[in-house]
Amino acid sequence: MSWRSSSRGVVLTAYHPSGGGGDAPGGRRSGQYTMNHDHSKKIPDGASFDRSGSQDSLDELSMEDYWKEVENIHETRGNNHEEGVALVVKEPDEGELEEEWLKEAGLSNLFGESSGDSQESMVFLSTLTRTQRAAVEKRVETITQTLRKKNKQHQIPDVRDIFRLQNDSKGKVCDGSEPSTVRTSENKNETHDGTKGPKFNLGTDEQKSTLEVMPSSDTDINLEISFAEQAANLKDSSVGNMCKGGGADTLLPNFRLPKDKTGTTKIGDLAPQDMKKVYSLALIELTALYDILGTEFKQQKAVKIKTKDSGLFGVPLSILLEQDQKKVPGTKIPLIFQKLIAQIEETTLETEGLLRIPGVATRVKTLCQELEAKFYEGTFNWENVKQHDAASLLKLFIRELPQPLLTVEYLKAFQDVQNLPTRKQQLQALNLLVLLLPEANRDTLKVLLEFLQRVIDHRDKNKMTLKNVAMVMAPNLFTFHGFGSKTIEQSEFVMAAGTANVMRFMIQYQKLLWTIPKFIVNQVRKQNTERQKKEKKDKAMKKLLKKMAYDREKHEKQEKTPNDTDVPQGVIRVQAPHLSKVSMAIQLTEELKAGDIVARFLSQKSGNVQTLNKEEVFLYEIGGNIGERCLDDDTYMKDLYQLNPNAEWVIKPKQS
């Protein structure tokens, strides 16, 4: 793929193969990058990149692997005489970007013809932090001004009215000038209607002082408080130097997640309906973070083009998975991608120069053609595939995707991570960006990063360190916009060093990146709680209008709260349909963990038990203020019960 300027916007070109490609000069290459850089030259003399900010300092010598990879791609592109398919990345008109952003955030009813029907958005807005609300206000205000300029007749409320209406309907809700009623202490857990309820830490205004006095290591990643709120507080404090990049240090910090007693939530642990809320919140949070840090956040928009509807290389992930699921139902990773990784690992990961040394171009081209013809028939002979050839095919697959694995929409945002002030903020931004990726892209990226880590684990033998692997893979995962002609060489060196560092971050911290921050999970819980309260009010009104009988009302209320009558306080009832015919009453203690409950069921050899191992089944929190959540074994059940007392508890296998 390549980026080039166009009067219509930015054009990303994907060269679709009739055959294949290789990584060595002279071989045919598909999906090349257009680089405004003369790669026959060495790295420009005196070129340097910004060593302040958050970049790990990488000297020119350490970039050698990167430029060799780019040179392979650049030189082999000349042998590809096929016409590329232009993917136009549309430059949005004034206000169009903000309008699209609000749609993606699930707030499209704040403007346009549907602006009057915004009760659902009011519930959503009531859960936002101060910085998140500011991000929304900024986009709504831009659209308002744009529509006024265009003399549109859409009835769009003033941005202040939107949040005033929301505040009036909720009472004590944070509005940027008044502190939030959301408390962090154990005893201050009243809801907006004055009733007792679970506490939700959303990372709002009141937590400024909490954050400032809370002892925290520079390498601890705080998932309880909004990242943007942390950035705003850090900006106003005197501790802004922590974890900054710069100097000659090329070692990445040993970031860690402090233990959360209510359990760590990973991508894949939540139900789809709650993941939709996570997506909206992650988009708003990322935008708020970039706003606070003064970094422009713009989603690119690719115009739809005709792509291949079958085959292996140059086929959209969605189509690949659709055809693969006919062969292997439920698969989430393209079969060819899985097989290429397996083929590389089958020999040994100790091969020196693995991923860096290209395969033989003519052989890779032939293999690519044969794979297209024989892979799904099952007649392809994998014995003919040498390890370096398989590695070249893997990189080729990534480059030839019609749209980047990191997506057109967010590729620039991934690149811009390098511009954020601290390494911790870089990591926070990457965490949110991973949450924003489509499921197929995110799952494929996860498998790729896990594989790259396994390669690095054998660095003593294969000589492929984290830095080396990042240098080789960055050109395959990132594409580059053209730069001004006067500073082309230096600018490209800056971009190269930056994307290589982003690649290092993604490999090094991949386990952290697939974690859903607790403050976002708490916002989802808050949304669900507010929605349930609204539904309860609506249902009560319907009952009144239909003049429902008192005894029926009473009966329904009793049905709604079986836990209050059937289960004593401090006891939960756990069901495990795959392990036992009967449920089990569990007394909650301070030290009881989710893994203990699963182990208790597995230790009972019921006649109805399926043969399941501890690694195959998990305790789930279902209902109450969450749709469904798979619990990690170290979740302290009493703490979680206090957060969601109306949940049901079920042990079952995790869905793949």
ABEGO torsion letter per residue (X at the ends): XBBBBBAAEBBBBBBBBABBBBABBGBBBBGBBBBBBBAABBBBBGBBBBABEABBBBBAAAAAAAAAAAAAAAAAAAABABBBBBBBBBBBBBGAAAAAAAAAAGAAAABEAAAABAAAAAAAAAABBAAAAAAAAAAAAAAAAAAAAAGBABBBBBAAAAAAAAAAAAEBBBAGABBBABBABAABABBAAGBBBBBBBAGBAAAAAAAAABBBBAABBBAABBAAAAAAAAAABAAAABGBBEEABABBBBBBBBBBAAEBBBBGABBAAAAAAAAAAAAAAAAAAAAAAGBBBBBBBBBBBBBBABEABGBBAAAAAAAAAAABBGBABBAAAAAAAAAAAABBAABBGBGABBBBAAAAAAAAAAAAAAAAAGABBAAABBAAAAAAAAAAAAAABABBAAEAAAAAAAAAAAABABAAAAAAAAAAAAAABBAAAAAAAAAAAAAAAAAAAAAAAAGBBAAAAAAAAAAAABBBBBBBAAAAAAAAAAAAAAAAAAAAAAAAAAAAAABBBAAAAAAAAAAAAAAAAAAAAAAAAAAAAAGBBAAAAAAAAAAABAAAAABBBGBBBBBBAAABABBBBBBBBAABBAAAAAAAAAABBBAABBBBBAAABBBBBBEEABABBBBBAABBAAAAAAABAABBBBBBBBBX
